[in-house]
């Protein structure tokens, strides 16, 4: 179960990090605040 | 549709596996170390450390003490630029007034603050640091040791995340981020050996003052734009592993996602700010840039294309059905990971236990 959870966390991070590129493009095109 | 499926699949495979493999082999065959001649006391470059900060009064005294503890043959110039702080940053800096120059600006963004800090600096080399992180002993000397080589225009240090130090993840995303960060650093190390890294770590990087060009005020990623301009000027930016800074992984997935969104928005923006990066004869790291930075921007679109095309092609044969099944399993796993993350954020998950364990280790170390 622990291995499954760890894999799930890695998969979630991979998806989140990859799709952030789309979110970033949308944010830029809408002129949204992406400042830290 | 089959062309879309295979081209997209191969593209994702190239970005995450093919390019790293190529890079590893290429840097082994043609890599060049930086030339570090032994320095005499006088030959070390003078350093100016620039910290742009907004409402960091609670962190700055610790940060400045950390810098003052660094050993270096020359006195280090420290410049703190406040970007419209309203939390008493000036008062927090006051006890260090003999060693720290303070520039108080109205709120105008980090790039403006950095521009002001560098304009006020006198050092041969500018070191950029954030208020939150701390440097390991000897970090500044390690960064500066690279500048004896005239081919080197910049150096970036290594950012160590908490989980890496203690071997314990502190949040659901820490597992993934820690793994990703190790992978990124591996790439950076090999890109550096080959010619140059494709950016720097904002928490710890240095460049020759003569190569600095003021940043446009809208810049999102100063730690990519400034180093890439050094590369476009024909100089190397090297990865210096002996210069270490320490930081924590973002507290949760939402914070990490915001950070990553900003990073990737910044990578799109850099294409508009420095279109020369796309010209092979101008950009000495063109292949690396396309494969690594641009590849990451295109990958999510390719992943969507693989998913859609494999779904459409499933009736045509088992390889497409298998590909679809693998993707559905992977995305289900990711959703499960997202649920774990939500649970942790609400305070009920094992991440809390891990956090307690990490805290205990920190106190014990």
Interface residues (C-beta under 8 A of the other chain):
Chain A: X4 X5 X6 X7 X8 X9 X10 X11 X12 X13 X14 X15 X16 X17 X18 X19 X20 X21 X22 X23 X24 X25 X27 X28 X34 X35 X36
Chain B: X109 X172 X173 X175 X176 X177 X179 X180 X220 X253 X256 X257 X258 X259 X260 X261 X262 X263 X264 X265 X266 X267 X268 X269 X296 X297 X299 X300 X301 X303 X330 X331 X333 X334 X335 X336 X337 X338 X340 X341 X350
